[in-house]
Amino acid sequence: MKLGIRQRPEGNRAAIARVKAYVRDRFKLGPDDVVMVNELECSLPGCPPLETIIAFWTEDAQRRHYKIFKPVREVVEDDLPPSWMKNALIVLDRMGCDCC
């Protein structure tokens, strides 16, 4: 089983910065809110070969995260959930997620 963060190709830096900007804009995040974007490689059955994991922490100290089932270079703004889903993305403690 192969699962984990890949070595980032040089061009992914621009894509990651672009996706972070989408997230900040979509969810009205402030400059002090933390946004993390990673591309993961997975070889599990039914799992896409590359997926983009997005997590962010806001001033309310709540962690939110979601996945987009495509490489970070292919992520477009329309792939993000709508802004009204912001609170549905909250990760509760001990939810069983070990991605971030």
Long-range contacts (C-beta under 8 A, 24 or more apart in sequence): 1-43, 1-44, 2-41, 2-42, 2-43, 3-40, 3-41, 3-42, 3-43, 3-44, 4-40, 4-41, 5-38, 5-39, 5-40, 5-41, 6-39, 6-40, 6-41, 6-50, 8-39, 11-73, 12-39, 12-72, 12-73, 15-72, 15-73, 15-75, 16-72, 18-75, 19-52, 19-54, 19-72, 19-75, 22-75, 22-77, 22-80, 23-54, 23-56, 23-80, 26-77, 26-80, 26-81, 26-82, 26-83, 27-56, 27-58, 27-64, 27-83, 27-86, 28-83, 29-56, 29-58, 30-58, 30-59, 32-59, 33-57, 33-58, 33-59, 36-100, 37-72, 38-100, 39-71, 39-72, 40-99, 53-99, 53-100, 54-80, 55-99, 55-100, 62-90, 62-91, 63-90, 63-91, 63-100, 64-89, 64-90, 64-91, 65-89, 65-91, 65-97, 65-99, 65-100
